[in-house]
Structure formats: C-alpha cells, structure tokens
Amino acid sequence: MKQLGPYALAAAAALVIALGSFAAYRNRTFSEAEVARAEAAAEAAARGQKAGPAVIAAAVVLAPKKSARYPFLSHRDAIIGGRTVSLGGPGSPAIHKRLYDAANHCDDHGAFSELSGDSGRVIAAIPTDRGTAVAITQPPSPPEPLPWAILGGLLAIGAVVAYCGITVGGAARTIGLAVGASGLAAPAYIWSGAIPAAAILVIAVAVAALDARGSLRRAARALHEGRIAYAFLSPTLAAMVVIVCVPFVVGLGLGFFDHHRGEWTFVGLDNFAHILSGGGHSLADPLNFWFTVAVTLAWTAVNVILHVTLGVALALVLRKPWLKLRGTFRVLLILPWAIPSYITALIWHGMFQSEYGAINQILATFGLDRVAWFSSWTAAFTANVATNTWLGFPFMMVVALGALQSIPRDLYEAAATDGASAWQKFCHITLPSLRPALGPAVVLGAIWTFNMFNVIYLVSDGQPGGSTNILVTEAYRWAFERGERYGMAAAYATLIFIILAGGTLGIGWLRKRRAR
Amino acid sequence: MIRWVTLILLALTACADSGGNGRPTVILWHTYTGAEEIALENIVSAANRDQDRYRIEPVFVPYEAFADKITNAIPNGNGPDLFIFAHDRIGDWAESGFIEPIEFYVDDDLADHYAYAAISAMAYRGSLFGLPMAVKSVALFYRTDLCPVPPKTTGELFEWGHGFVASHPGAYALAYSNIDLYGHAPWLHGFGGRIFAKDGTLDVASPEGVRAAAFARRLRTEKLVPANATGDVIGTLFNAKKTALAISGPWFIAGINDTVPWRVATLPVVTETGLAAAPFLGVEGVLMSSRADHKGLAFSAMRALTSDASAAERARRARQIVPNNAAYENPDIAADPVLTAFRAQLSHTVAMPKTPAMRMVWTPYETALGRVIQSGDDPGAALSRAEDEIRGYVRRRSN
C-alpha cells in the first residue's frame, strides 16, 4: 500500500484541479441559467403574463415623470401584477427601490441582467413600448452538490491501475502511474475545457517520470530525515509565504495592469515604458523618473555618509575612558532612534516652519534672515537630510560602539611602541577593524534611507514643486493622489526593488572581489 | 500599515455592534470635531430616542484619511452605511458605484426643505446621492482692533496693507493658505478664471488664471502675506496680532482666543475685474454607501440628520451654515452676525467641481502655485505645465 505514495501525490493535485474546474463549471451554468430565467421573467412581465416560480418581483416600470423644480428628481409608477403602484417615498419596500434603480439603469445603459454575488439574485431589465420590464429572481434550489461519486470512482480506478503497474514493475510501473493519475482529466475537460485537463495530464506524467528517476523517493527520504527541522520551520515558512511572497508576487503582477475605478486592464509593459521614458517630461522636470532617481541617489549617499561619519565619531568619543556620565550620554544619543520616525519628522517639520519654527527663531536671534525652508530645492533637501541624520546616526553609532569594543588593546599598544601617531592608529587599526561590522550596517542603512517615506512625506512633502520627492513617495502619489493608479505605483515599486537588489548584489560582488 | 490596522479595527467595530437592543445599527462616519461633534451627538441621541426602528452609531474618522478609507472600505463591504463628506467627490464615487442613488425616496416636498444650490450640489448625472447638511466656504475674518473697516476691494487691500505692514513691523496684513488651491480659489474666480470650462474641458492655464497667480505672488513679494501659511499658522498669527485679516471658514472660529475682537465680512472685490473674490463652495452632505444594509432605514436616518430641527441645533451650537430654509426663521440664528456674514458670502461662491477629473487637479495646481509664489517662476509657464500634467493623468485613466 505504501508504494502508492507517488500516486497519492499526483491524485491529490489532480483532485484540487478537478474540484476547481467543477466549481467554475457550476458557477457558469448556474449564472447562465439564472440570468436566462430572469430575462424570461422580464419578457413575460413585458407581455403582461404571470411570472414563473421563484421570481421575487416582476413589473413594468413606467416612464419617469420628471420633477418640475428638480431635474435630478423623478417619480415612477410600476405595473405589478396588473395593478399600478407608485414607487418611492420613505417607507416603500426595498424591492421597489431595486425595480426603480434597475429601470433607471436600463434607461441610461440599455437592457441588462446582473447577478448579485452575495445573494444569488438576478435582476434583468429590458426596455419595452410600455416602459421598462424588470424582473428579480431568487435561485429556486441550492447549486449542484460536488460530484464525489464520480471523483471517488475515478480515483479508485486510477489507484487500481497504478497498483497493477507497480506489481508488474519496470516500465509498467511508470505507465500505470501516469495513466492511473490522469483519470480525472476527462471530467475536468468536460467541465472547464482543455487547460485544467492538460494540467492534470502534465502532473501525472511528471510524477511518473520523477518516480522512474527515483527523485521522489530521495525527496521523501530527505523530508523524513529532516522532519523535525521542517516541522519547526513550517510556521515561519507559512507566515513568510503569506506576508512576504504573496504580496510580492501580486505587486509584481499589478505593475502590468492599469487601474481605473475598480477595473483592471492588462497593459503589458506600458507602465514601465511610461516611467522609464520620463513620461514626456524633460530631464530637469521633477516628474521625470530619472530626476527622481538622481534625487533619491543623492539623498541616500548624503545621508549614509553623514550617518556613518557622525555615528563613528560619536562612538569614538563615547569609548574614551575619561568621559564622565558615559552611560547617560549613550542613552541620550540612542533616544532619537527610539522615538517613532514619523513623530520626529513632524517635530522637525514644525521646527522648519518659516514663521514660528524653532530654527528660524534661532537664526533670527543671531540677526540672520529667516529662511523659507521649503521654497528652494537646496533648503528643502537640507531640511530633509537634517531630519534623517538625526534619525539615522544612532544606529551607526551603536554598531560602531560594538565593533570598537572588539578591537584588541594590544594592537594599539604595539602601534604605540612603533611610534604611530593617533591618526595613523585610526587609519590602520580602527578603520580596518570597523569595516566588517559597518559594511552590512551601511547596506542596511542605505536601503532604509532609499525608502525613507516618512521623512520626505512629512517634512518637505516633495516641495518645492515635487522636486524633493524620492522614488517611494512618487509611488505613493501615483497610488493615492493621481486617481488610484495602483498599476503605476506597483511598477514604481518593482523598479525600486530592481534598483535596490542590483545595488546590494553589486556591493556584495565588490566586497568579495576586494577580499580576494 | 496603520491605515489598514485602523480599517480592520473599524470593520471589526462595525461587525461587532449590530446588536444594540435588537434594532439594526446604521453606522455613520464623520469628520466632525469640537462643537460640530457635540451637535452631531445631540442629534444622533435625539434620533435614537425618538424612534425604535434603527440606531445611528457615529464613528469619527480623521479628515485626512477619510476619502481614502471610503474608497478602500466600501468596495470590500467594510465601510459605513452613511457618511458625511463634501460634495466634490460625489462624481467620482458615483461613477465607481460606491454611493447609492436616493432620489427614489425623495419628492419635491422633501427637497423644498433645502436651499436649491445645496441640494443640487448633491446630484450627479440626473440622480441624487445625498441630503445636504451644511454649506462651507471661506470668508474674511478681521480683527476690529487692527482693522476697524475691512478693505472692500483688492486695491484698498494693497493700499491699507502697505500702511499697516509699515506701522506694524513683523506683522502681515492678511494670512491665507496661498499655496493651496482652496485658499487661492477666491482670487482665481475673482479674476474670472476657472478650473474647467463650461463644456467640462480643463482650463487651468487661461489668461485669467495666470493673472490670479501673479496677483497671489504680488501679495507675497510685497510682504503683505506670510509664506505658505497653513490652518494652524493662520490661527496663531491672528491670535498673536501678527495679522489683521485672515481668510478661513467657520472651522476657524473655534481656534480664536476669547480676548480677540473679531468679525467676519465678505471677501473683497478684485479691482482689476470688478468681480467679487469667490471662494469654492463645499456642500457637506450625508451620503449612503451602496453596500449599506437596510437602505430604507438608512435613508430615515439621513432624514433625521438633515431635518430642520437637526439643522437648527447644528446652526446654534456649531454655527454651521445650514441649507435648511426653515432654520433661519429662528430669530437667534437669523440674528447671528457670523452666520449672516457667511450667508452673505454664499452668493459670491463657486461650487467645487464634481467631475472625477477634479481629483487630479489639486496637486499639480498647488505645485504650480508654489513655483510661482515661492520660486518666482513665470505664472503662465507654471500653469501650462500643470495643465499638461493634469491632462496626462486624465487621459491615461480614460484609456
């Protein structure tokens, strides 16, 4: 029995596909039948005949009588079951509103029939000489049950075929497995056409081929041997798939679509072409992608340089044994990191405010002119950089402090004996020892800064004229300020990912080459 | 992330609270704070007391996040049943099928309760989508101790303003949100400009629009107004005697200190054209989600929220400019000088455009204003560029 393992694997996959194709078939036939019924009921109502069973409402809604005073108000009567009923007014039955709205929709857009996904109800409306015939139907019976007998029977027959093949052995084993596992392809073909059937066939043949090569057995053994490790890993793995992989793949896919009022249209590489070509804007225009790329790169470089310089300098000072209250200073210097970045960004935004901002007040006490911080690119960029440096240096400082602790004292003592100056010690001992710890920190810091949405959005908000936007804020604007252009935003996100992945791989390659 | 967490929490509250005494709950999202929120709560508790068919449950949602939340929550079935918002998004939401047409419930007699301009702002393409609650526009606030008689024309504004700034170093004559299209709109319309032409085509870079932008720049270069003032800054300047005039709306009142002597007047006439500076008119209405359960009950709740009694309460307590004609028969409300001034401003307003394309106008237009006023760019070039940018967004969308 244990030998039927490969068959079970292929059969399970085939079963999922077959069930999916049955569900698709069932939904399709159900909605076709219900729509046909509703349309027939609407036609019956148009001819003044009695509605069939399971029709909630059938009526001829008469032409609207426009209000004399309000062009957007109109009154409608309906003939329901031979009697004329006035539609509307507070307290009218909900079903009357459906008739009224359907008639309005039909007047504007022509005949239609619509299945409501929640209730299974169908509304059909057709224009007639007397008015608009509308029918609302409720499905008379629950949808077909799943065809377990067919599926179970085919699986059992498949199991017998596979078992026979296994008993004979050799090529018969492979053929038996492939044929046995393909059984479900037939009903899948009947229900939903060639694609699911082909998928089942491909899976059956692939499993049989893998079984013949012994790959399946090896994989099963590896899985069995590492079962404890895999068991421990599985919750994280599942979480990674749900939280990281699925959104990532969906995001990549969305970049190929255009979104317009809830409708998605496949546009291929259009979004990317629009972005990469600069969208018809000149290179000096902040709306040009390459301008934003340049700003983003400058932003990242300036920030990382400042973070590292300031972080290392402070770490060197904090290491000095003569410094009193070292612990207190350390805590104080880590504080900016501990405060949520958007709060810090809002505080700095307030400090750069031109009338009442602290920074202009300080400038004024020194007799300097007020600076309109968000009126020129340089000033606005400086304001952003100042805020982000405040946010970013503690991380580098902590990393450098840790690395400094691990440099052996005797290196410095040996250098001192050789008569090295303080500068030489720094260049030849401290810096090279910091490099292994700072390298990954710089990469991480660069990625964070590259995508530092909070600071740009909350401090300069892209001012002046969108010129301090970075790629990630530009992606946000496509998604939320330019009419829900999620496709463009997703394309931006994909490009950001490509740039960052390329950059990280490039740095890794450089480091490896230098190490050699 | 925070957006989604809030959304999920809101959705959970919406699901969890359908119990209340066994009557269906009508969830109402609103952005009201302060006196407006108190007035709304009074109206809601009165409505919940007076009948036993439904219960209104108000939920506050911050203004900044409101429209995005509506756009994301309703299609997923997580949104409110009713919500209060300005009319300018009606076109977009109606086209997207997020809001429910309600003309089925409304007859002429009910519509007669409201000022014509207010209820017609709630209509889009021959359907009605809401009942009006309040009309909002900006007007001219002035400190009577610094400027006893506010300027009637922009010519007077410059003349008086130069004298005032010279005699009050460090102060401004006027504070308004000059890099904001909503704040700039009075000048735009006062110079005869507009956003969309009558046939709906974009008309941002018109000569009138260019003159209005140049005028706004002149106000700044001649140091009559502060750079890039926003709501909070305007309030602080006004309280601190750093500005004599401020352009803002009824929401500004709550922030004025008790010691400040102030009044409200209509905005000045633009001397060059002889037209009154006309701000945008926003009509705040209560709208129904297309996914609302119990639409009939939800409409009853809409009526209760916009009834004459409710309007009187909101006008009295929160000084809302209500569109209910009957409310002004109340002598207290009719005599209120602030309400009177804002009602006078209403005849010189331009309803905010409802077309979905309007949403793409704000950011590019404000970028252009920033370029003209702050960076000194040529107004014609900056506005043509904005117009091109907006056209780009509108065109690609309609593909």
Interface residues (C-beta under 8 A of the other chain):
Chain A: S67 A68 R69 Y70 P71 F72 L73 S74 H75 L87 G88 G89 P90 G91 S92 P93 A94 H96 K97 Y100 D101 N104 D258 H260 R261 G262 T265 H274 G279 G280 L287 Q353 S354 E355 Y356 A372 F374 S375 S376 Q463 P464 G465 G466 R477 F480 E481 R482 G483 E484 R485
Chain B: D68 T71 P75 D92 E95 S96 G97 P101 E103 F104 Y105 V106 D107 D108 A111 D112 Y116 I119 S120 A123 G126 S127 L128 P226 A227 N228 A229 V233 T236 L237 K242 K295 G296 F299 S300 R303 P356 R359 M360 W362 T363 T367 A368 G370 R371 Q374 S375 E389 G392 Y393 R396 R397 S398 N399
